[in-house]
Amino acid sequence: MSNMKAMYVMGDSTVDCGENTLFFPFLLNNLSLHPCDGPASSILPYLLAKKIGLPYPIPFYSQNGSAEVLLRGVNLGSTGATIMSNPVNPVLQSLNQQLRQAFEIFQLLQLELGQDIANDFIESSTVFYLSFGKDDYIDLFRSNSANSPRSDAETLSRILVDQITNAIEYLYGSSVRKFVLMGILPLGCVPRFVHSTNDSKSGSQSGGDNGDGVVCAPEINNFVLEYNAFLEQRVVRLNMELAGAQLIFCDVYRAMMEIINNPDTYGIENVKNACCGTGEGNGIRGCMSINMACEDPSTYVWWDLFNPGHLVSSLIADSAWSGQPLPDICRPSPIQKLASSSM
């Protein structure tokens, strides 16, 4: 039985299909008009909300500001959002903008319910789901800057994790106690970079060759691994430092590499190409029309040039929730344990 009554979601294209991004799709040239394999209810945070027994968090720009709506959870995430402010396209959201929106929600709840009741609800009955970093690195790699020295990868990772840490501490100061922090998926294996990176056909230190000829780009995956390692270390530290807080890190990278390297186990036939897109392996331009999609998306790891399909999201959701079929994806415990724990 879950003690949670609402999930609040913050993040990037891993949590939003475009409906929560103002002026989408005009902002994201050569990405996807349809970045999700199906409706928004098919992506990871919504699948997990269903397992907890919660309603799907309503997009921030669809809510009317009433406490009745806000108490059911809100998705603040936005396609293209980055941890750092985006100097190339400042219209796209950043982590700090979503934080401000979260604080607006807290203030509205306090005005309508009273400060004590609102704070008690936030502390005892909510979970905050954060999934950032993917679009920060996509912007970096698309600008052809991924060949920076290894020390730059470590510096960037630390800066990004420091910003996430600040956000957690701010939310903790507003009574949030339960957090789910998602790592970044293996960007070196996405169709966009597998088919466009010069080194994509040589070596596989951090990637994997599953026999279908896909070799992930190790120089890209190294950045991701660096970030994920720092984020998990920070989660361990915050669990000790923040009294009463419960934080979980979910290793999406590890889960997806298991699927990519053992596709037959999960009924996957294609780990290299996108189901929906154009260009080599459907990975150069995004999904501009659903009519472009492959016949059976469930046999593909990737829906479009950057995003996994519904089957993969479902496997990760099952594993994040219960620890099966992919064990120890979420640490220190599966999300099911977090949902059933009392403060």
C-alpha positions in Angstrom: 0.0 0.0 0.0 1.4 3.4 -1.0 1.4 6.4 1.3 1.9 8.7 -1.7 -0.9 10.9 -3.0 0.9 12.8 -5.8 3.9 12.6 -8.0 5.7 15.8 -9.2 7.9 15.4 -12.3 10.8 17.6 -13.4 13.0 16.9 -16.4 13.6 17.0 -20.1 12.5 15.0 -23.1 12.6 11.8 -21.0 9.4 13.0 -19.2 7.6 15.1 -21.8 6.3 14.3 -25.3 6.1 18.0 -26.3 2.8 18.9 -24.8 4.5 20.8 -21.9 6.9 22.7 -24.1 5.7 26.1 -25.2 6.0 26.7 -29.0 6.9 23.0 -29.5 7.7 21.9 -32.2 9.0 25.1 -33.6 12.0 25.1 -31.2 13.5 21.8 -32.0 14.6 21.6 -35.7 15.5 18.2 -37.0 14.4 16.5 -33.8 11.0 14.8 -33.5 7.4 16.1 -33.8 6.5 12.8 -32.2 9.2 12.0 -29.6 7.1 9.3 -27.8 6.1 5.8 -28.9 2.4 6.4 -28.3 0.6 8.8 -25.8 2.4 10.5 -22.9 1.1 7.7 -20.6 3.6 5.4 -22.3 6.7 7.1 -20.9 8.6 6.1 -17.8 7.3 8.5 -15.1 3.7 7.9 -16.1 4.2 4.1 -16.0 5.7 4.4 -12.5 2.8 6.7 -11.3 0.4 4.0 -12.4 2.3 1.4 -10.4 2.2 3.6 -7.3 -1.5 4.0 -7.9 -1.4 7.7 -8.7 -3.1 9.7 -11.4 -0.9 10.8 -14.3 0.7 14.1 -13.3 -1.0 16.9 -15.3 1.3 19.0 -17.5 2.1 22.3 -15.8 0.7 24.4 -18.6 -2.6 22.5 -18.5 -3.4 23.0 -14.9 -5.6 25.9 -13.7 -4.0 26.7 -10.4 -6.6 25.1 -8.2 -5.5 23.1 -5.2 -7.8 20.2 -6.2 -5.8 19.9 -9.4 -2.3 20.5 -7.9 -2.9 17.9 -5.2 -3.1 15.2 -7.8 0.5 15.9 -9.1 2.0 18.0 -11.8 4.5 17.3 -14.6 6.8 20.3 -14.8 9.1 18.6 -17.3 9.7 20.0 -20.8 11.2 18.6 -24.0 14.6 20.1 -24.5 15.0 21.2 -20.9 18.6 21.4 -19.6 20.2 21.6 -16.2 22.1 24.7 -17.3 20.4 27.6 -19.0 20.5 27.0 -22.8 22.6 29.8 -24.4 21.8 28.5 -27.9 18.0 28.5 -27.4 17.0 30.5 -24.3 13.3 29.8 -24.9 13.9 26.2 -23.8 13.5 25.6 -20.1 16.2 25.0 -17.5 16.2 23.2 -14.2 15.9 26.6 -12.4 12.8 27.5 -14.3 11.1 24.3 -13.3 12.2 24.9 -9.7 10.4 28.2 -9.8 7.3 26.5 -11.1 7.5 24.0 -8.2 7.7 26.8 -5.7 4.7 28.5 -7.3 2.8 25.3 -6.7 3.9 25.2 -3.1 2.8 28.8 -2.6 -0.6 28.1 -4.1 -1.1 25.1 -1.9 -0.1 27.1 1.2 -2.6 29.9 0.2 -5.5 27.5 -0.3 -4.8 24.9 2.4 -2.9 26.8 5.0 0.9 26.6 5.4 0.9 23.7 8.0 -1.5 21.5 6.0 0.3 22.2 2.7 3.7 21.5 4.2 2.5 18.3 5.8 1.1 17.1 2.5 4.3 17.9 0.7 6.4 16.1 3.3 4.3 12.9 3.8 2.4 12.4 0.6 4.5 13.4 -2.4 7.4 12.1 -4.4 9.6 14.2 -6.7 10.8 12.5 -9.9 13.8 14.3 -11.5 15.2 13.2 -14.9 17.7 15.7 -16.3 21.0 15.8 -18.1 20.2 14.0 -21.3 19.6 17.2 -23.3 22.6 19.0 -21.8 24.8 16.3 -23.3 22.8 16.1 -26.6 23.5 19.8 -27.0 27.2 19.2 -26.3 27.5 16.3 -28.8 25.5 18.0 -31.5 27.8 20.9 -31.4 30.7 18.6 -32.2 32.4 19.3 -28.9 32.4 15.8 -27.6 36.2 15.3 -28.3 37.2 17.4 -25.3 39.8 16.1 -23.0 38.7 13.6 -20.4 39.1 16.1 -17.6 36.5 18.3 -19.3 34.0 15.4 -19.0 34.6 15.2 -15.3 34.4 18.9 -14.8 31.1 19.1 -16.7 29.6 16.2 -14.8 30.5 17.7 -11.5 28.9 21.1 -12.5 25.7 19.4 -13.6 25.5 17.2 -10.5 26.1 20.2 -8.3 23.1 21.9 -9.9 20.9 18.9 -9.3 22.1 18.8 -5.7 21.2 22.4 -5.2 17.7 21.7 -6.5 17.3 18.8 -4.2 18.4 20.9 -1.2 16.0 23.7 -2.2 13.1 21.2 -2.5 14.0 19.6 0.8 13.9 23.1 2.4 10.3 23.2 1.1 9.4 20.0 2.9 9.9 17.5 0.1 11.3 14.3 1.5 11.0 11.6 -1.2 13.0 11.8 -4.4 13.6 9.6 -7.4 16.7 10.6 -9.4 17.1 9.1 -12.9 20.4 8.6 -14.5 21.1 9.3 -18.2 20.6 6.6 -20.8 23.5 5.4 -23.0 23.6 8.3 -25.5 26.5 6.7 -27.3 24.1 4.0 -28.5 21.2 6.2 -29.7 20.6 6.1 -33.5 21.6 9.8 -33.9 25.1 9.2 -32.7 25.6 5.6 -33.7 25.1 6.7 -37.3 26.8 10.1 -37.3 29.8 9.8 -35.0 33.1 9.2 -36.9 34.2 6.7 -34.3 30.9 4.8 -34.1 32.3 1.8 -35.9 35.5 1.4 -33.9 35.8 0.0 -30.4 33.2 -0.6 -27.8 34.7 0.0 -24.4 31.6 1.6 -23.0 29.2 0.4 -25.6 28.4 -3.0 -26.8 28.2 -5.0 -30.0 25.2 -7.3 -30.0 25.9 -9.1 -33.2 23.7 -6.8 -35.4 26.7 -4.5 -36.0 25.8 -1.8 -33.5 28.8 -0.4 -31.8 28.1 2.3 -29.3 30.3 5.4 -29.3 32.5 5.1 -26.2 33.6 8.7 -26.1 30.0 9.7 -25.7 29.1 7.0 -23.2 32.1 7.9 -21.1 30.5 11.3 -20.4 27.3 9.7 -19.4 28.9 7.2 -17.1 30.9 10.0 -15.5 27.7 12.0 -14.8 25.8 8.9 -13.5 28.6 7.9 -11.2 28.7 11.4 -9.6 24.9 11.6 -9.3 24.8 8.2 -7.5 27.6 9.3 -5.1 25.7 12.4 -4.4 22.5 10.5 -3.7 24.4 8.3 -1.1 25.7 11.5 0.6 22.4 13.3 0.7 20.7 10.3 2.2 23.1 10.6 5.1 23.0 14.4 5.4 19.3 15.3 4.9 17.4 14.1 8.0 14.3 12.2 7.0 15.0 12.3 3.3 14.7 9.2 1.1 16.5 9.4 -2.2 16.7 6.7 -4.9 19.1 6.7 -7.9 17.9 4.7 -10.9 20.5 3.5 -13.3 18.8 3.8 -16.7 22.2 3.3 -18.5 22.8 -0.1 -16.9 19.2 -1.2 -17.7 19.4 -0.2 -21.3 22.8 -1.7 -21.9 21.5 -5.0 -20.6 18.7 -4.9 -23.2 21.0 -3.7 -26.0 23.5 -6.4 -25.3 20.9 -9.2 -24.8 18.1 -8.3 -27.2 16.8 -11.8 -27.7 16.0 -12.2 -24.0 13.5 -9.3 -24.3 12.0 -9.9 -27.7 14.0 -7.1 -29.3 15.1 -7.5 -32.9 16.7 -4.1 -33.7 19.0 -2.3 -31.3 20.7 0.0 -33.8 18.0 1.8 -35.8 15.1 4.1 -34.9 11.6 2.9 -35.5 10.5 6.3 -36.7 12.7 8.8 -38.5 14.6 9.5 -41.7 18.1 9.2 -42.9 20.6 6.3 -42.2 19.0 4.0 -39.7 16.2 6.5 -39.3 18.6 8.3 -37.0 19.4 11.6 -38.8 16.1 13.4 -38.5 13.3 12.7 -36.1 9.8 11.3 -36.4 7.8 14.0 -38.3 4.8 11.8 -38.9 3.4 8.6 -37.2 3.0 7.2 -40.7 6.8 7.0 -40.9 7.0 4.5 -38.0 8.1 0.9 -38.4 5.5 -1.8 -38.5 6.2 -3.2 -35.1 7.8 -0.7 -32.6 7.9 -3.3 -29.9 10.8 -5.0 -31.7 13.0 -1.9 -31.6 15.0 -0.5 -28.7 14.7 3.0 -30.1 11.5 4.9 -31.0 13.3 7.9 -32.6 16.8 9.2 -32.8 17.1 9.8 -29.0 14.2 8.1 -27.2 13.5 4.5 -26.3 10.3 2.8 -27.3 7.4 1.8 -25.1 8.5 -1.8 -24.6 11.9 -0.6 -23.3 10.3 2.0 -21.0 8.0 -0.7 -19.7 10.9 -3.0 -18.9 12.7 -0.2 -17.1 9.5 0.7 -15.2 9.0 -2.8 -14.0 12.6 -3.1 -12.9 12.7 0.3 -11.2 9.5 -0.6 -9.3 10.2 -4.2 -8.2 13.8 -5.0 -9.1 12.7 -7.4 -11.9 13.4 -8.4 -14.6 16.5 -6.2 -14.4 17.7 -6.3 -10.7 19.3 -3.5 -8.7 18.5 -0.8 -11.3 17.3 1.5 -8.5 19.5 1.9 -5.5 19.5 1.7 -2.5 16.0 0.1 -3.0 13.3 -0.3 -5.6 10.7 2.4 -5.9 8.1 0.1 -4.5 9.8 0.2 -1.1 9.9 4.0 -1.2 6.2 4.2 -2.1 5.2 2.0 0.9 7.5 3.6 3.4 6.2 6.1 6.0 8.0 9.2 7.1 
